[in-house]
Amino acid sequence: MVLLTILDHFTRREESQSRVIGSLLGVVGDNGDIEIRNCFAVPHTEENDNVLLDIPYHQNMLELYHKVNPKELIVGWYSTGVAVSQLSVIVHKFFDFELEKQGKEISKAVHLLVDTSLKTGKLNIKAYSG
């Protein structure tokens, strides 16, 4: 379901956007495995070497999701594209900070990179952490 939500977000993006970004929600198992259960889009703009996330929107959406399922935590973020960029590092630092605020079991954000170009004839998905 998470993957379909990400693809739907990408399909509905503004034409001027080259990629989409969003928050990943999930739980951490007893063995430390992360289960990604949900996600939501986070509006953003990218200009030159800057990325601006709509942080109030992110916080409002997180509050709404916690009303439905309070056990789901921010576990990371997703983006579409073919590679990790310098702007991705900035976004990743924001999500690491969000994890620190939660004070829970996970200390480093997961970055799920979804390559929607289909250049290889299939959907490539990579996960990064640390």
Sine and cosine of phi, psi and omega as CSV:
sin_phi,cos_phi,sin_psi,cos_psi,sin_omega,cos_omega
0.00,0.00,-0.62,0.79,0.00,-1.00
-0.88,0.48,-0.72,0.69,0.00,-1.00
-0.87,0.48,-0.66,0.75,0.03,-1.00
-0.90,0.43,-0.60,0.80,0.04,-1.00
-0.91,0.42,-0.67,0.74,0.03,-1.00
-0.89,0.46,-0.72,0.70,0.01,-1.00
-0.90,0.44,-0.61,0.79,0.06,-1.00
-0.90,0.44,-0.68,0.74,0.04,-1.00
-0.86,0.51,-0.71,0.71,0.00,-1.00
-0.89,0.45,-0.67,0.74,-0.02,-1.00
-0.90,0.44,-0.57,0.82,-0.07,-1.00
-1.00,-0.06,0.06,1.00,-0.05,-1.00
-0.90,0.43,0.32,-0.95,0.10,-0.99
-0.93,0.36,0.55,-0.84,-0.04,-1.00
-0.86,0.51,-0.46,0.89,-0.01,-1.00
-0.97,0.26,-0.24,0.97,-0.01,-1.00
-1.00,0.06,0.76,-0.66,0.05,-1.00
-1.00,0.04,-0.37,0.93,0.02,-1.00
-0.50,-0.87,0.23,-0.97,0.08,-1.00
-0.86,-0.51,0.40,-0.92,-0.03,-1.00
-0.73,-0.68,0.55,-0.83,0.06,-1.00
-0.35,-0.94,0.15,-0.99,-0.01,-1.00
-1.00,-0.08,0.61,-0.79,0.08,-1.00
-0.96,-0.27,0.73,-0.68,0.03,-1.00
-0.90,-0.44,0.54,-0.84,0.02,-1.00
-0.05,-1.00,-0.29,-0.96,-0.01,-1.00
-0.74,-0.67,0.36,-0.93,0.06,-1.00
-0.94,-0.35,0.82,-0.57,0.00,-1.00
-0.97,0.25,0.16,-0.99,0.00,-1.00
-0.86,0.52,-0.50,0.86,-0.01,-1.00
-1.00,0.03,0.05,1.00,0.02,-1.00
1.00,-0.05,-0.07,1.00,0.05,-1.00
-0.93,0.37,0.62,-0.78,0.01,-1.00
-0.98,-0.19,0.79,-0.61,0.07,-1.00
-0.94,-0.34,0.92,-0.40,0.03,-1.00
-0.99,0.11,0.87,-0.49,-0.08,-1.00
-0.93,-0.36,-0.39,0.92,-0.11,-0.99
-0.41,-0.91,0.20,-0.98,0.06,-1.00
-0.35,-0.94,0.30,-0.95,0.13,-0.99
-0.53,-0.85,0.48,-0.88,-0.02,-1.00
-0.95,0.32,0.53,-0.85,0.13,-0.99
-0.82,-0.57,0.92,-0.40,0.03,-1.00
-0.87,0.50,0.60,-0.80,0.00,-1.00
-0.41,-0.91,0.26,-0.97,0.14,-0.99
-0.74,-0.68,0.57,-0.82,0.05,-1.00
-0.83,-0.56,0.81,-0.58,0.03,-1.00
-0.67,-0.74,0.81,-0.58,0.01,-1.00
0.79,0.61,-0.91,-0.42,-0.01,-1.00
-0.95,-0.31,0.45,0.89,-0.03,-1.00
-0.82,-0.57,0.57,-0.82,0.13,-0.99
-0.77,-0.64,0.74,-0.67,0.01,-1.00
-0.88,-0.47,0.91,-0.41,0.05,-1.00
-1.00,-0.04,0.58,-0.82,0.09,-1.00
-0.99,0.12,1.00,0.09,-0.10,-1.00
-0.91,0.42,-0.67,0.74,0.06,-1.00
-0.85,0.52,-0.62,0.78,0.05,-1.00
-0.89,0.46,-0.72,0.69,0.03,-1.00
-0.83,0.56,-0.73,0.68,-0.04,-1.00
-0.91,0.41,-0.66,0.75,0.04,-1.00
-0.90,0.44,-0.69,0.72,0.01,-1.00
-0.90,0.44,-0.65,0.76,0.02,-1.00
-0.88,0.48,-0.68,0.74,0.05,-1.00
-0.87,0.49,-0.68,0.74,0.02,-1.00
-0.90,0.44,-0.69,0.72,0.02,-1.00
-0.90,0.44,-0.59,0.81,0.01,-1.00
-0.93,0.37,-0.42,0.91,0.08,-1.00
-0.93,0.37,-0.56,0.83,-0.01,-1.00
-0.99,0.10,-0.70,0.72,-0.01,-1.00
-0.63,-0.77,1.00,0.01,-0.07,-1.00
-0.93,0.37,-0.23,0.97,-0.02,-1.00
-0.99,0.13,-0.30,0.95,0.00,-1.00
-0.98,0.19,0.76,-0.65,-0.01,-1.00
-0.93,-0.36,0.31,-0.95,0.21,-0.98
-0.92,0.38,0.82,-0.57,0.05,-1.00
-0.91,-0.40,-0.15,0.99,0.00,-1.00
0.33,-0.94,-0.49,-0.87,-0.08,-1.00
-0.51,-0.86,0.26,-0.97,0.06,-1.00
-0.81,-0.58,0.39,-0.92,0.16,-0.99
-0.50,-0.87,0.36,-0.93,0.10,-0.99
-0.97,-0.24,0.48,-0.88,0.00,-1.00
0.54,-0.84,-0.03,-1.00,-0.05,-1.00
-0.97,-0.25,-0.27,0.96,-0.05,-1.00
-0.44,-0.90,0.33,-0.94,0.11,-0.99
-0.98,0.21,0.75,-0.66,-0.03,-1.00
-0.93,-0.38,0.09,-1.00,0.06,-1.00
-0.88,0.47,-0.57,0.82,0.04,-1.00
-0.92,0.38,-0.52,0.85,0.05,-1.00
-0.88,0.47,-0.59,0.81,0.02,-1.00
-0.89,0.46,-0.65,0.76,0.02,-1.00
-0.90,0.44,-0.72,0.69,0.01,-1.00
-0.89,0.45,-0.65,0.76,-0.01,-1.00
-0.88,0.48,-0.64,0.77,0.03,-1.00
-0.89,0.46,-0.62,0.79,0.07,-1.00
-0.87,0.50,-0.72,0.70,-0.03,-1.00
-0.95,0.32,-0.53,0.85,0.13,-0.99
-0.87,0.49,-0.65,0.76,0.04,-1.00
-0.90,0.44,-0.65,0.76,0.04,-1.00
-0.87,0.50,-0.63,0.78,0.03,-1.00
-0.91,0.40,-0.64,0.77,0.05,-1.00
-0.86,0.51,-0.65,0.76,0.01,-1.00
-0.89,0.45,-0.56,0.83,0.00,-1.00
-0.93,0.36,-0.55,0.84,0.00,-1.00
0.88,0.48,0.56,0.83,-0.06,-1.00
-0.95,-0.30,-0.38,-0.93,-0.16,-0.99
-0.94,0.34,-0.33,0.94,-0.11,-0.99
-0.95,-0.30,0.74,-0.67,-0.08,-1.00
-0.95,-0.32,-0.35,0.94,-0.01,-1.00
-0.83,-0.56,0.70,-0.71,-0.02,-1.00
-0.95,0.30,0.54,-0.84,0.13,-0.99
-1.00,-0.03,0.70,-0.72,0.11,-0.99
-0.92,-0.40,0.91,-0.40,0.04,-1.00
-0.99,-0.12,0.91,-0.41,-0.02,-1.00
-0.97,-0.24,0.89,-0.46,-0.04,-1.00
-0.94,-0.33,0.91,-0.43,0.01,-1.00
-1.00,0.06,0.96,-0.27,-0.04,-1.00
-1.00,-0.06,0.11,0.99,-0.03,-1.00
-0.95,0.30,-0.43,0.90,-0.01,-1.00
0.84,0.54,0.47,0.89,0.00,-1.00
-0.89,0.46,-0.49,0.87,0.01,-1.00
-1.00,-0.02,0.01,1.00,-0.02,-1.00
1.00,0.06,0.05,1.00,0.05,-1.00
-0.55,-0.84,0.25,-0.97,-0.01,-1.00
-0.99,0.11,0.90,-0.43,0.02,-1.00
-0.99,-0.11,0.72,-0.69,0.00,-1.00
-0.76,-0.65,0.77,-0.64,0.04,-1.00
-0.79,-0.61,0.57,-0.83,0.06,-1.00
-0.86,-0.51,0.73,-0.69,0.02,-1.00
-0.84,-0.54,0.51,-0.86,0.08,-1.00
-0.52,-0.85,0.50,-0.86,0.08,-1.00
0.91,-0.41,0.00,0.00,0.00,0.00
